Amino acid sequence: MTTLAPGSVLAEKWRIESVLGVGWMETFYDAVHVRIGALVAIKVLHADIPRDSGMRARFLQEGYVAN
C-alpha cells in the first residue's frame, strides 16, 4: 500500500492535507486545490489492487456518482 504524504501535490493541482481513512482497496485523503483553495476528498486505489477493466469502470463510476 502506498500513501501520499501531507504536503505532497497530486496531478500538479491537489495538495494532500491528511489521510481521512483507509479501506481494503483504497485510501481517502483530504486535499485542497493549490490555485483556488477548493477543499475535496480524493480516493486513491492501493497499488496492489488488480487493475482490470471491471475494477477501473467501477472506480470511475463511483467518481461520477460522487461528483
Buried (B, 14 or more C-beta within 10 A) or exposed (E): EEEBEEEEEBEEEBBBBEBEEEEEBBBBBBBBEEEEEEEEEBBBBBEEEEEEEEEEEEBEEEEEEEE
